[in-house]
Amino acid sequence: MALQLLVPICLLCTTRKCFNFMHVLLLLHLLLPLNPVTSAHQDIFTLLQFKKGIKHDPSGSIFESWNEESIDFNGCPSSWFGIVCNGRNVASISLNNLKLSGEVNLGILSNLSILVHLSLSNNSLSGLLPPKMGNFANIQHLDISNNVFHGEIPPDIGRLHNLKNLSLANNGFTGSIPSTIQNLGTLEWMDLSSNYLTGLIPTGLDRLLNLRVLDLHQNQLSGGVDHAVKLFPSAVYVDLSGNSFLGPIPWRMAFGSVGSAFALEYLNLSKNQVSGPIMYSDDIPLFNSLKVLDLSHNQLSGELPGFQFVYALEVLNLGSNQFSGSLPNELLRQDSLVLTDLDLSANNLSGPLDMITSTTLRNLNLSSNLLSGNLPSKIGSCTIVDLSRNRFTGSLSVITAWNDNVEVLDLSCNYLFGLIPLDALVFLRLSYLNISFNSLGGPIASIMPHYPKLQALDLCSNHFNGSLPTNLLASPTVKKLYLCNNNFSGAFPKSVSSNPSDPMFYHSIPLQELDLSNNQLDGHIPREIGFMGDLRRLVISRNRFSGLLPSEVSNLSVLNTLDLSVNQFTGLLPAGLPDSLNYFNASYNDFSGSVPSNLMKFPQTSFYPGNSKLLFPLQTPSSNEGAPMVVGSLGPQRKSVNRGVKVAVTLGCAVGVSMLLLVAFIFHRKRASYTSDRSDIDNFSNVYPSNGPFAKVPLHSTSGGYSDPKSSPLVSLIVSSEHILSPIKDPAIGFKSQGTEVDIPMGFSPPRASEEENHRVLGAYPPDRLAGDLVCLDETMFLTSEELSRAPAEVLGRSIHGTSYRAILDGGHSLTVKWLRDGMAKSEKEFRREAKKLGNVRHMNVVPIRGYYWGPGQHERLLLSDYVSPGSLANYLFDLPSRRTPPLMWSQRLKIAADVARGLNYLHLDKALPHGNICASNILLDGTELQARISDYALHQLTSSPTFPIHPPPEISSKKKPKPSFKADTYAFGMVLIELLTGKDTSEFSREISAGRKSGQVEPGSLMDWVRRLVEEEHGTQCFDGALVDVEEECEAMKRVLAIAMRCVLPANVRPSIKVVYEEISTL
């Protein structure tokens, strides 16, 4: 009967030219009874339906092989890419690592009746898990990791009774882990890591007796750590890092009694809030099989045990906790353990370090503790040794007895002294040596023969002297060389080649970074430097180099940092310096002529003070080195002036001088009174003394001409907290000290505050009256309150949290310092704990917090971070009077959007931190490439007052105390996308709308309302910024970004995660 119906239908379709093979398949599926042949046809139909959701297939693996032409009526499509058949049916789908994207329907694949293996990992596919997951009746392996799937994990997943391997890692799944997972009795591997899962781990999971691998790291799971770890008695691998598990670890209760058959080999609880001692004396089970134990980045305290109960332990990481006491000898002794990796860094361990006799230990990190005494006389078989940032004393002679297998050695930031014992020291495998920030001295002329594989050498901030060793600069292996802040003298080697007759040999020199700053080098820079083709960073500031800068410097095509400041260079700046430069400083020299056009992108502080004969276009020489005069502003016009005018001018000047003297007297009296009453003014800092771009440059004298900054006295500049908490209307202030008038160097950056808020001085009481605590969160920084107090500063802007300053360090480098408002900060204990967490945030698109200052007064709370130039997105995007740049191109805007999404994805996924107030003014653009970097993130973690975001989503806009959330960040990012598309400032648009309503010229609404209305009317392109070039390809990308933005501002329950948004933007 079915065939009788099918024949006329096919004939009809043929006559109308509508016949194709898919119609036949559909009719067969509807009319024929189910049998092996039709079941195979159903599998083909299912795969083709699934294919429709794939929008991008860069390799063509799916689009080219999954097609109707390859369908066989009598078999399974085993010729299709990634398909494996069992008989006539699809049994396995493997589409890993194909860079596929699109929103796919996973539920349709449940129609594949005998599917046992489904793997779609490492793509950019999105969508939801089907509510009826149990329809995958035979599935044994399910892997959709590293995609952008989102939504909640459906409870129906508990019906997959044959499932052995489950991986949903690195997606955007939210909600809690369904308790029905306890029904998966055959489950052996479960990876739900790097999602946004919340709540407790379901208690019934201890029924999963076959579970061997459990990975839940980087989620937002909470609860007691004892509850979490005792749920998996049969697991071999457990990773719960990067969550919010609390409390101590009752080991015996969690893992069983002594002598139990405990199989755990890998346990990672790092980056949680685990506290208390690591072990109690009566609570120590036997870990017969444990090989890796990672409890780093927690709040564990007390003394360390000897770890005799972990016979098989190979990796122990307890770094970044609060352990104290001495270092257990059992960890370093021969044959006591089989440790290969030991990390106890960033604790409070003290006492001497005995000899290391372990024959298995390879990697040892004891940095950032309080260890003292001499260096250990033996280090066993270690290949990586980090003893930096401790209190070791004595000479380096002891290391002559160390084994020659050392590859990485860091002894920086200690109190070592004496010479490098070159006569007995041969490290044949050493590739990295850092002995900076000690008191070592002497020449280093013969250092290279002892380190034939050395790639990085840091000798900064010691007392080394003599000439620069030619063989060190010409080394065929060294890529990074830091010799700053020493006493090296003599000339830069004219020929750094071991074969001076062959200048082309320079092409084989791999040197990438060279820092010679703050020494006593002199003479000319040789032309041969142009042959160092791999050089990316060249810092020669604070020396005595003179003469012309050779034009061959322009041949350094990959150079991105060039610091020539505080020397005696003359002549012209080379016109062909590479466009790759993102840091340039030539101040405190005697260059002349015009600034080359490709260097105009740098602020004036890169050229001034000094260089009084150096001109920007449309400028003339000026005695004011900090602010060159524009041609025509004060033209030399001579006109006759009558006597009455002269008299009036003279009287006016006399009255003016009198008024100024009176104001100065009153100001002096008030300042003296204020200083005598106050004892709690904060301070500013310097970073990494004389290292690279942080080289010290004291304030310059303005008494006339150019004064050598090396001989100019440093002065302490004072400002009261009123400058922070109230509007400032007066111009830049100069103070006199020791008979020298000191002026603040005039800098340039797109202003983020009023033009009236010009450069400011931020200082502190003299060093003997400082009472606060300045804490460095970055191991590369060395800060003191005394150094911070000397730095001049300029106001960048004010917010609800306080005032931000640019602290101009001595070498021209800058920091951003946020002075929190009075009473804004949390309690000291909370503030320090949260600041330490934020100090671990490190990402290319996030501005790191480098440190903080906690003073005795309520208003003495400072946050230190990188200063990012040239400015914020708001300064570049919106049509403001202060904007000094052309409108951003679409390619730049799209890159900025991707950068911000990447940074937010890192904060959300890797650090579990909502930003709280993402907006254009908190997005800073760095360098010539305008790399976007997020600032002012997670301030709600440090402050007690609520954060009111610039772009509040509807769910929190009416709340008095809005709580930052990931969903709120997504909404705010959607608004930033709309601002990027329209070029309009949300707040300014609202003010314009308000003014328009009063005049009856516009309809009510916000920028969001306006864009939404245009989209609903299918006129969305009318909202695009008119400054953007109308290119068809770019217009299509703008439409897709607009669609993403509109999804970001949907109600919270359907709003995508930032991971989903980031992956979508990354495909554009």
GIZI-V771570 format. One line per field, one symbol per residue. ss: DSSP state (h for helix, s for strand, l for the rest). phi: phi as a letter, one per 30 degrees, with the letter a starting at -180 (. if undefined). psi: psi as a letter, one per 40 degrees, with the letter a starting at -180 (. if undefined). A space follows every 10 residues. Layout:
ss=???
phi=???
psi=???
//
This chain:
ss=lhhhhhhhhh hhhhhlllll hhhhhhhhhh hllllhhhhh hhhhhhhhhh hllllsllll hhhhhllhhh llllllllll llssssllss ssssllllll sssllhhhhh hlllllsssl lllsssssll llhhhlllll sssllllsss ssllhhhhhl llllssslll lsssslllhh hhhlllllss sllllssssl llhhhhhlll llssslllls sssshhhhhl llllllsssl lllsssslll hhhhhlllll lllllsssll llssssslll llllllllll lsssllllss ssslllllll llllssslll lsssslllhh hlllllllll sssllllsss sslllsllll llssslllls ssslllllsl lllsssllll sssslhhhhh hllllllsss llllssssll lhhhllllll lsssllllss sslllllhhh lllllsssll llsssslllh hhhlllllls ssllllssss slllllllll llhhhhhhll llssslllls ssslllhhhh hlllllsssl lllsssssll hhhhhlllll sssllllsss slllllllll llssslllls ssssllhhhl lllhhhllll llssslllss llllllllss llllllllll llhhhhhhhh hhhhhhhhhh hhhhhhhhhh hhhhhhhlll llllllllll lhhhllllll slllllllll llllllllll lhhhhlllll llllssslls ssllllllll llllllllss slllllhhhl llssssllll llllhhhhhl lssssssssl lsssssssll lllsssssss llllsllhhh hhhhhhhhll llsllsllss ssssllllll ssssssllls sshhhhhlll lllllllllh hhhhhhhhhh hhhhhhhhhh lllllllllh hhssssllll ssssllllhh hlslllllll llllllllll lllllhhhhh hhhhhhhhhh hhlllhhhhh hhhhhhhhhl llllllhhhh hhhhhhlllh hhhlllllll lhhhhhhhhh hhhhhhhhll lhhhlllhhh hhhhhhll
phi=.ddddddddd dddddchcda dddddddddd ccddbedddd dddddddddd ddddcbbedi ddddcdbddc dcecaddddd dicbcbicbd cbbbbdhchd bkcccddddd dddcdcbbbb dibbdbkcdd ecdddddcdc bbbbdhbbdb icddedddcd dcdcbbbcdh bbdbicdddd dddddcdcbb bcdhbbdbid dedddddddc dcbbbbdhbb dbjddddddd dbdcdcbbbc dibbdcidcd edddcjddid dccdcbbbcd hbbdbiddbc dcbcdccdcd cbbbbdhbbd bicdddiddb dcdcbbbbdh bbdbidddde dcddidbcec bbbbdhbbdb jdcddccdcc dccbbcdhbb dbiddddbbi cdcbbbcdhb bdbjcddddd cddccdcbbb cdibbdbjcd dddbcbcdcd cbbbbdhbbd bjdbdcdded bdcdcbbbce hbbdbidddd dddcedcdcb bbbdhbbdbj cdedbccdbe dbdddedcdd ecbbbcdhbb dbicdddddd dddcdcbbbb dhbbdbiddd ddeddddcdc bbbcdhbbdb icdedceddd dbbbbbdhbb dbicdeddcd ddddddbbdi hdcdcdeibb ebddddbddd ejdbddccbd bddddddddd dddddddddd dddddddddd ddddddccbb cdbbbbbheh cidcedbddc dcdkiccddd cdddbcccbd ddddcbeccd deccccbhic dccdedcbae dcbddddddb cbbbdeedcd bcbcccccdd cbbbdddddd ddbbdclbbd dlccbcddde djdbbcbccd deiddddedd dddddddddd dbadcbdddd aabbcdddcc bbccbddcbc ldeedccddc eddcbdeddd dddddddddd dddddddddd chbddjadad dccccciddh ddbdbhchdd dcccddccdd cddedbdcdd bdceaddddd dddedddddd dcicdedddd ddddddddci cbddkceddd dddddddibe ddddeddddd cedddddddd ddddddddcd eedcdddddd dddddddd
psi=dddddddddd dddddefehi dddddddddd diihiddddd dddddddddd ddehdhgdee dddddgidde hhdeaigeei hehhihbeih dhhhfifefi iihigdddee ehdfhehhhf ifafiiaihi dgdeegdehd hhhfifafia aihidedeeg eehdhhhfif afiaaihhee deegdehdhh hfifafiiai hhdeeeegee hdhhhfifaf iaihddddee egdeidhhhf ifafiiiihg ddddeiihei ghehdhhhfi fafhiaidii defhihgdeh dhhhfifafi aaihiefeeg dehdhhhfif afiaaihhdd eeihedifhd hhhfifafii aihiihehed hdhhhfifaf iaaiiidieb fidhhhfifa fiaaieddee eiieehdhhh eifafiiaih gddehhgdeh dhhhfifafi aiifdfddee geehdhhhei fafiaaihhd eddehedhdh hheifafiia ihhdheiegd egdedddehe hdhhheifaf iaaihidede egeehdhhhf ifafiaaihi eedeegeehe hhheifafii aihhefiiee hehhheifaf iiaihideee eiideediia feehhiifii iidgdegihh hedgighhih hidddddddd dddddddddd dddddddddd dddddddifg iaiiiiighf hbeeihhiii ieehahihed ehihihhiii edddeiihdi aihhihhfeh hhihhhihih heaiddgaii hhaiiideeh eahhhhehee ihiiddddee hiiihdiiad dahhihhhid eeiiihhhhi ihediaiddd ddddddddee hhidehhihd aihhidideg hihhiihhie aidddddigi deheiiihid dddddddddd dddddddddd efhiddghid eehihhadef hhhhififee deidiihhid ghideedeid ghhiiddddd dddddddddd ddeihddddd ddddddddef eiiiiidddd ddddddeffd eeeiheeihg hddddddddd ddddddddei ideehiiddd dddddde.
//
